[in-house]
Each structure stands twice: as C-alpha cells, then as structure tokens.
Amino acid sequence: MTEDRTTSILSNSELAHLGEGQVAYVRKMKSDELLAAYPGIADIAPGLDIWTLFAANGNPILLANARDVAVAGAWENDLQAVSLH
C-alpha cells in the first residue's frame, strides 16, 4: 500500500492570517502581564485577573472580568471562541 500525500508550507504571512475573522481565543491573564505586553492598553490596577479576547493574529479585542463576558464578546463579533491555556 502506498500513501499519496501532498505537503504545503505556509508562509509567515499566511500563518499570521490563519483564522482571521473566524476564530478568537480567550485567555485569563494578570493585569500586570497584560500591561507589560500591551503598554497603554488601558488604565488597569495591577494584580487583577482579566479575561482577554484575542483575535487570531494575537491582537486584543476586549477585556472582561469574567470568562463568559469574553466569550459573549466573541459571539457578538461572529467569532468562534477557543480557550488558550
């Protein structure tokens, strides 16, 4: 039995846009971590747990104090929410 496979390699640009406009990921972060990664994103007190909804390309879409609020934000934007651990 022979297996016939075709492998395609994605460019960095193609990989960066994979899932764009379709998928968003939800991640719980400390406010300190969020502010370090995105200076000036918002005026947030240090040490808080923040649920963040990110676009497929890694850009933050919204910040929430509860996971279900972040997931609802994905639905409102017609995005499929996935969790990032």
C-alpha positions as CSV (number, residue, x, y, z in Angstrom):
1,M,0.0,0.0,0.0
2,T,1.4,3.4,-0.9
3,E,0.4,6.6,0.7
4,D,0.0,9.7,-1.5
5,R,0.4,12.9,0.5
6,T,0.9,16.5,-0.5
7,T,2.5,18.8,2.0
8,S,2.2,22.5,1.7
9,I,4.1,25.0,3.7
10,L,2.5,28.2,4.9
11,S,4.4,31.5,4.7
12,N,4.7,33.6,7.8
13,S,2.1,35.9,6.4
14,E,-0.3,33.1,5.7
15,L,0.2,31.7,9.1
16,A,-0.4,35.1,10.7
17,H,-3.8,35.4,9.0
18,L,-5.0,31.8,9.6
19,G,-8.4,32.0,11.3
20,E,-8.6,35.8,11.0
21,G,-12.2,37.0,11.2
22,Q,-13.3,33.5,12.2
23,V,-11.6,32.5,15.4
24,A,-10.7,34.3,18.6
25,Y,-9.1,32.9,21.7
26,V,-9.9,33.6,25.4
27,R,-7.2,33.7,27.9
28,K,-7.1,34.6,31.6
29,M,-4.2,36.9,32.4
30,K,-3.0,39.1,35.3
31,S,-3.4,42.8,34.6
32,D,0.4,43.2,35.1
33,E,1.1,40.7,32.3
34,L,-1.4,42.4,30.0
35,L,0.1,45.8,30.7
36,A,3.6,44.6,30.1
37,A,2.6,43.0,26.7
38,Y,0.5,45.9,25.6
39,P,1.6,49.2,27.2
40,G,-1.1,51.8,27.3
41,I,-3.9,49.3,26.5
42,A,-6.0,50.6,29.4
43,D,-5.7,52.1,32.8
44,I,-5.9,48.9,34.9
45,A,-4.9,48.3,38.5
46,P,-2.1,45.8,39.0
47,G,-2.8,42.3,40.3
48,L,-6.2,41.8,38.8
49,D,-7.4,38.7,36.9
50,I,-8.5,39.8,33.5
51,W,-10.2,37.6,30.8
52,T,-8.9,38.8,27.4
53,L,-10.4,38.0,24.0
54,F,-7.7,38.0,21.3
55,A,-8.1,37.9,17.5
56,A,-6.4,35.0,15.7
57,N,-3.5,37.3,14.9
58,G,-2.9,38.0,18.6
59,N,-4.4,41.5,18.8
60,P,-6.6,42.0,21.9
61,I,-10.3,42.6,21.1
62,L,-11.7,43.1,24.6
63,L,-11.0,42.8,28.3
64,A,-13.5,41.4,30.8
65,N,-13.8,40.5,34.4
66,A,-15.4,37.1,33.6
67,R,-14.9,34.4,31.1
68,D,-18.5,34.3,29.9
69,V,-18.4,38.0,29.1
70,A,-15.3,37.5,26.9
71,V,-17.0,34.5,25.1
72,A,-20.1,36.6,24.6
73,G,-17.9,39.3,23.0
74,A,-16.7,36.7,20.5
75,W,-20.2,35.7,19.6
76,E,-21.2,39.3,19.2
77,N,-18.4,39.6,16.6
78,D,-19.3,36.4,14.9
79,L,-16.1,34.7,16.1
80,Q,-15.6,31.1,17.3
81,A,-14.1,31.4,20.8
82,V,-11.4,28.9,21.8
83,S,-9.6,28.7,25.1
84,L,-5.8,29.2,25.5
85,H,-4.2,27.6,28.5
